[in-house]
Amino acid sequence: MIPKPLPSEYNDYYHKYIQPIPDQTDVLELLLKQRQEVTQLFGRVTESEANFAYEPGKWSIKELLGHMNDTERIMAYRALCIARGEQTTLPGFDENAYVANSGFSQRTLAGLLKEHQVIREATVALFDTLPEEALSRVGSANGSPVSVRALAFIIAGHERHHLQILKERYLVKL
C-alpha cells in the first residue's frame, strides 16, 4: 500500500485533492474503483448531451473528461520521471490552454471514455510496479517539490474533485 504523503511532499495547491482522501486508503484500489465510477457517471450522458456546459465559459462534459485524461497523463509522467531520479524541474501546464487546443468537442464521448480506461490502466500499472524506495522520492514540478506518492494521491483526488463537479453542476441540469 502506498502511504499517504505528508503536506511537505507537495505544493499547498494540491491539499484540496489529497486531504479529503482518508489516511489508510489504498490509493491503487481507489484508482481502480474510480475507473468504474467514471464509466458509470459518464455513461449516463448521451452523445448529444456531451457538449453541454453548465454555464457559459465553462468546459463541456467532453472537455471535462478530456481535462481529467490530460492531467492524469501529466501527473503520471511526473511520477515516472521523479521515480527514475530526474533532477530537472518538470514544467507546469495551463489546463485552459490544453482544453482550448484539444479538439475534445469534435471527439466522441465513448472515445474519451475508452482513452480514460487505457490511461488509468497504465497509471495503476506504473504505481503498482515502482520499487518502494521510489515512492518517497521528491522532485520538482512547476517550481515546487512533489513526491512520487503525492502524485498518486493527486491523480485520485483530482479525479474525485471533478467527478463531484460532474454530479453537482452537470448531471443535475441534464
Secondary structure, DSSP 8 states (H G I E B T S, - for coil): ------GGGS-GGGHHHHTTS-TT--HHHHHHHHHHHHHHHHHTS-TTTTT--SSTTS--HHHHHHHHHHHHHHHHHHHHHHHTT--S-B----HHHHHHTT-GGGS-HHHHHHHHHHHHHHHHHHHHHS-HHHHT-EEEETTEEEEHHHHHHHHHHHHHHHHHHIIIIIGGG-
